[in-house]
Amino acid sequence: MCEQADLHAVTDLLNKWQHIAAMESGSPGSWFEVLAKAEQILRAGGRAETVTIEEHRAAIARRLHAD
């Protein structure tokens, strides 16, 4: 009798990587740029410039009303 394999883990992995694949197809090498930026941030001890959620919301509002 043949056992059925649980492919949920494979499906989850493919779903996570589909965004990276789409990004790479539009801009080859962009994933390596993301990794390089992450390494740069980690070496610098994290992001020095932090932005609060209120600042993000204000920036979004300004962009929406800029038309």
N, C-alpha and C positions, 0 to 999 in steps of 0.2 A: 504494500500500500504506500502511496506517495504522500508525503507531508506537504502541506501548503506553506510557503515561506511568507513571513510577515514583511511586507515591503514598505511599511510606514516610515521607517528610518531613511530609506533610500528616497522616498518621495519628499520627505522633509528637507533632506540635503539638497535635492534638485531644486526645490522651491526657493531655498535660500540663495542658491547660486545663479538662478535665472536672472536676477537683477544685475549681478556682476557681469554675466554674459551679455546682457543687453547694453550695459554701459561700455563694455569693451568693444562691442560691434560698432558702436557709434564713435568711439574715441579709443583706438588701440593704445594700450599702455596705461590707460587711466587707473586701472587697479593698482599697478605698481606706484603710481603717483599717490594714491590714497595710503598705501603702505609706507611710503617714504615720508609723507606728512605726519602719519601717526608716530613713526620712529623719531622724527624731529621734535614733536611735542613731548614725547616721553623723555627724550634726552634733556630737554629744557626744564624738566620737572613739572610738566603739565601746562595747561593753557594759563598764561598770565592774565589775559584779558577775558573776563567772564561777563556775560550779559544776562541780566535777570529776565524772567518771563515777561515782566511789565515792559521792559525795553524792547523786547521782540514784538510784543503786541503793538506798541507805539510805532515801531518801524513799519509793521505791516499796514497799520491804519494810514500812515503817511503815504505809503506806496499806493494804496487803494484809492486815496483821495487826490493823488497827483494828476489824475487824468484830466 
